[in-house]
Amino acid sequence: MKRLEGKVAIVTGSSSGIGKAIALRFGDEGAKVVLAARRLHLCEQTATRIRDNGGEACAIQTDISDEHQVNALVQQTVMRYGRVDILVNNAGVFGGGHLADTDTQTFDKVIATNLRGTFFCSRAGFQQMKLQKGGLIINMSSVAGVQAWSGTGTYSASKHGVMALTKSLADEGRAFNIKVSAICPAGVADELVNASSEDMLRSEKINPFDIAETALYLAGLGPHAVVHQIIVDRLTADW
């Protein structure tokens, strides 16, 4: 039997990179996958790939910085599949640089997506899982969510906030059988790292499917086990 047989999973930011890899692996393992991102056509391509491999998937265009779109995402998922067992809050953007040189618009954009968007998704997902009496929320943080370096202040602030949301939700979720975990990757070979200012060889970046396997591990744990935080570092990293 496949590890996620019959489970319903929403994966945000699944148009490319980590989110796409998670959606594909969840589909391989039997989950009904709802792909959500702003770039609908890319989500639809991945949904088609999952269906072609014998799985079940659909795509819903969603900007997670808009709470109405997030609420609609969860509502449409429940209307289609009846529940939400797994929510992966993966959507995110990179921005900023040295804090003294970061304009307010850039700061607000990063916080609106990475932190505010994760809050909107977590709130909507948690409310549904509370009705179901169980579920799993996986928040995609970063090593920048447990550390910070010069030039990462804005991004790190957003990801430190995600860690605080994760810890609070994990405590609040115990009474309702809702697990909440965070994955904190270092540099991954995807668009987010490519947009950063850090000089990093692609050959030294983490494969997105390594992060997908980490998410699959969390999703496959037994009912009485929870891992609150996983750091997936680069072998060549020095921090």
C-alpha positions in Angstrom: 0.0 0.0 0.0 1.2 3.5 -0.8 2.2 5.6 2.2 -0.3 8.4 1.5 -3.1 6.3 0.0 -6.4 8.2 0.3 -4.9 11.3 1.9 -5.7 14.8 0.6 -2.8 17.2 0.4 -2.6 20.9 -0.5 0.9 22.0 -1.6 1.3 25.8 -2.1 4.0 27.2 -4.3 3.9 24.0 -6.4 4.5 25.5 -9.8 8.2 24.7 -9.6 11.1 23.8 -7.3 10.4 22.2 -3.9 6.7 22.5 -4.2 6.6 20.7 -7.5 8.8 18.0 -6.2 6.6 17.5 -3.1 3.5 17.4 -5.2 5.0 14.7 -7.5 6.2 12.6 -4.6 2.9 12.9 -2.7 1.1 11.9 -5.9 3.4 8.9 -6.4 2.5 7.8 -2.8 -1.2 7.9 -3.4 -2.3 11.3 -2.1 -4.9 13.4 -3.9 -2.9 16.5 -4.5 -4.1 20.0 -4.9 -1.5 22.2 -6.5 -1.7 25.9 -5.6 0.4 28.8 -7.0 0.0 32.0 -8.9 1.3 30.4 -12.2 -1.7 28.1 -12.9 -0.4 26.8 -16.2 2.7 25.3 -14.5 0.6 23.7 -11.7 -1.7 22.2 -14.4 1.2 20.7 -16.1 2.3 19.0 -12.9 -1.2 17.9 -12.1 -1.4 16.3 -15.6 1.9 14.5 -14.9 0.5 13.1 -11.6 -2.7 11.9 -13.3 -0.7 10.3 -16.2 1.2 8.3 -13.6 -2.1 7.0 -12.2 -2.6 9.5 -9.4 -5.2 12.2 -8.7 -4.5 15.9 -8.8 -6.0 19.3 -9.6 -4.6 22.8 -9.8 -6.1 26.0 -8.2 -4.6 29.4 -8.9 -3.8 31.0 -5.6 -1.9 34.0 -4.4 -1.3 33.2 -0.7 -0.9 36.8 0.2 -4.6 37.2 -0.4 -6.6 35.7 2.4 -9.8 35.4 0.3 -7.9 33.3 -2.3 -6.5 31.2 0.5 -9.9 30.6 2.1 -11.3 29.7 -1.4 -8.4 27.2 -1.9 -9.3 25.3 1.3 -13.1 25.5 0.6 -12.7 24.2 -3.0 -10.4 21.4 -1.8 -13.0 20.3 0.8 -15.8 20.6 -1.8 -13.9 18.4 -4.2 -12.3 15.8 -1.9 -14.1 16.2 1.4 -11.2 17.0 3.7 -7.6 18.3 4.0 -5.2 15.9 5.6 -1.9 17.5 4.8 -1.1 21.2 4.1 2.3 22.1 2.9 3.0 25.8 3.2 5.8 26.1 0.7 5.1 29.3 -1.3 7.7 31.9 -0.7 9.7 34.7 -2.3 13.2 36.0 -1.7 14.0 39.7 -1.4 15.9 42.4 0.3 19.6 42.6 0.9 21.5 44.7 3.4 18.8 46.1 5.6 19.9 49.7 5.3 19.5 49.4 1.5 16.1 47.6 1.5 13.1 49.6 0.5 9.8 49.3 2.4 8.0 47.9 -0.7 10.4 45.0 -0.9 10.2 44.3 2.8 6.4 44.3 2.8 6.3 42.0 -0.3 8.5 39.4 1.4 6.6 39.5 4.7 3.2 39.5 2.9 4.1 36.2 1.1 6.4 34.3 3.4 4.9 35.2 6.8 1.4 36.7 6.3 0.7 34.1 3.6 1.8 31.3 5.8 -0.5 32.7 8.5 -3.5 32.8 6.1 -2.9 29.2 4.9 -2.2 27.8 8.4 -5.3 29.5 9.8 -7.6 28.2 7.1 -6.0 24.7 7.1 -6.1 24.5 10.9 -9.8 25.4 11.1 -10.6 22.6 8.6 -8.4 20.1 10.4 -10.0 21.0 13.7 -13.4 20.1 12.3 -11.9 16.8 11.1 -10.1 16.2 14.4 -6.7 15.8 12.8 -4.2 16.7 10.1 -0.7 17.7 9.4 0.7 21.2 8.5 4.2 21.4 7.1 5.7 24.9 7.0 8.7 25.4 4.7 11.1 27.6 6.7 14.8 27.8 6.0 18.2 27.7 7.7 17.7 31.5 7.6 14.7 30.9 9.9 17.1 29.6 12.7 20.1 31.8 11.7 20.7 35.1 10.0 23.5 36.6 8.0 24.4 39.9 6.4 22.2 40.5 3.5 19.4 38.1 4.6 17.7 40.3 7.2 14.3 40.7 5.4 14.1 37.0 4.3 15.3 35.8 7.7 12.8 37.9 9.5 10.0 36.3 7.5 11.3 32.8 8.1 12.0 33.4 11.8 8.3 34.4 11.9 7.3 31.2 10.2 9.2 29.3 12.9 7.2 31.1 15.6 3.9 30.3 13.9 5.0 26.7 13.6 5.8 26.4 17.3 2.6 28.1 18.4 0.4 26.1 16.1 2.1 22.9 17.2 1.2 23.6 20.8 -2.4 24.7 19.9 -2.9 21.6 17.7 -2.2 18.9 20.2 -5.7 19.0 21.6 -7.1 18.4 18.1 -4.7 15.8 16.8 -3.1 18.3 14.5 0.6 18.0 13.9 2.7 21.0 12.8 6.3 20.7 11.6 8.9 22.9 9.9 11.5 22.0 7.3 14.5 24.3 7.2 16.5 23.8 4.0 19.7 25.4 3.1 20.4 26.3 -0.6 18.1 24.3 -2.9 18.4 24.1 -6.6 15.3 26.1 -7.4 14.2 29.6 -8.4 14.2 31.0 -4.9 17.9 30.4 -4.4 18.6 31.5 -7.9 17.0 34.8 -7.0 19.2 35.3 -4.0 22.5 37.2 -3.9 24.5 34.3 -2.5 27.2 32.9 -4.7 26.5 29.2 -4.8 27.5 26.6 -7.4 24.4 24.7 -8.7 26.3 21.4 -8.2 26.5 22.2 -4.5 22.8 22.9 -4.1 20.3 20.5 -2.5 18.1 18.6 -4.9 14.4 19.7 -4.5 13.5 16.0 -4.3 15.6 15.6 -1.1 13.3 18.1 0.5 10.3 16.3 -1.0 11.5 13.1 0.7 11.8 15.0 4.0 8.1 16.1 3.6 7.1 12.6 2.7 8.8 11.3 5.9 6.9 13.7 8.0 3.6 12.9 6.3 4.2 9.1 6.8 4.9 9.2 10.5 2.5 7.2 12.8 -0.3 8.8 14.7 1.7 9.2 17.9 4.9 10.6 16.5 5.7 14.2 15.5 8.9 15.9 14.4 8.8 19.6 15.1 11.7 20.8 13.0 14.1 19.3 10.5 17.2 21.2 9.2 18.4 20.0 5.8 21.8 21.5 5.4 24.2 21.5 2.4 27.2 19.2 2.9 29.5 22.1 1.9 27.8 24.7 4.1 29.7 26.6 6.8 27.4 28.4 9.2 
